[in-house]
Amino acid sequence: MKTLEVTTTSAKFEITDAPNVTLSGMKLYFDIGLPKNHILMTTGVAMVPKFTEIDVNVGSKAGTIVTATVIGVGKQTKEVSLLDSEGKAFC
């Protein structure tokens, strides 16, 4: 986790290395006690995947490598598919 901003009333963090789409078991300590909505940190936070980029510039006659950049998908996330406009997997 990377700290982006801290003010007298809020703190903003960037999750940089999540194992999957649900964050749980996080430990975040404040010198003045628990923050409002602290229950989110103990029960877990679900990240919603957001597709941001696709690159198909690498390939050969044997096939093309499709690289999709998706924010909110962790390294251990399973069953991830790229779908066409009809909802059918194409990879």
C-alpha positions in Angstrom: 0.0 0.0 0.0 1.2 3.5 -0.9 0.2 6.6 1.0 -1.0 9.3 -1.5 -2.4 12.0 0.8 -2.9 12.7 4.5 -4.9 15.7 5.8 -6.4 16.4 9.2 -9.6 14.7 8.3 -8.7 12.0 5.7 -6.0 9.7 4.3 -5.8 8.4 0.8 -4.0 5.2 -0.1 -3.2 3.3 -3.3 -3.3 -0.5 -3.2 -0.2 -1.5 -5.2 0.1 -5.3 -4.7 -3.2 -7.0 -4.0 -3.4 -10.8 -4.2 -7.0 -10.8 -5.5 -10.1 -8.6 -5.8 -11.0 -8.8 -2.1 -8.8 -7.0 0.5 -9.0 -8.4 4.0 -6.9 -8.6 7.1 -5.5 -5.2 6.6 -3.9 -3.4 9.6 -3.9 0.3 9.6 -3.2 2.2 12.8 -4.0 5.8 13.7 -2.6 7.6 16.7 -6.1 9.0 17.7 -8.0 5.7 17.4 -10.3 4.1 14.8 -11.5 6.1 11.8 -15.1 6.4 10.7 -16.2 3.3 8.7 -13.2 1.3 10.2 -15.4 -1.8 9.9 -14.5 -1.9 6.1 -10.9 -2.6 7.0 -11.7 -5.5 9.2 -14.4 -7.2 7.1 -12.7 -6.6 3.8 -13.1 -4.4 0.8 -14.0 -5.7 -2.7 -12.3 -3.9 -5.5 -14.2 -3.5 -8.7 -12.1 -4.3 -11.8 -11.7 -1.5 -14.2 -10.5 -2.1 -17.8 -8.1 0.7 -18.8 -6.1 -0.5 -21.8 -5.5 -3.3 -24.3 -2.4 -3.9 -26.4 -2.3 -6.3 -29.3 0.9 -5.1 -30.9 3.0 -8.2 -30.1 2.5 -11.4 -32.2 3.4 -13.5 -35.1 1.7 -15.8 -37.7 1.2 -18.3 -34.9 -0.9 -15.9 -32.9 -1.1 -12.6 -31.1 -0.4 -11.8 -27.5 -3.2 -9.7 -26.0 -2.2 -7.7 -22.9 -5.1 -6.1 -21.0 -4.5 -3.6 -18.2 -7.2 -4.0 -15.6 -7.1 -2.0 -12.3 -8.5 -4.0 -9.4 -7.5 -7.5 -10.4 -4.9 -9.2 -8.2 -2.2 -11.6 -9.0 -4.2 -14.6 -7.6 -7.5 -13.6 -9.2 -9.1 -16.6 -11.0 -11.6 -16.9 -13.8 -10.8 -13.6 -15.6 -11.9 -13.4 -19.2 -12.0 -10.8 -21.9 -15.4 -10.7 -23.4 -16.7 -9.3 -26.7 -19.7 -7.0 -27.1 -22.0 -10.1 -27.0 -20.5 -11.4 -23.7 -18.5 -14.2 -25.3 -14.9 -14.9 -24.3 -12.5 -14.3 -27.1 -9.2 -15.3 -25.3 
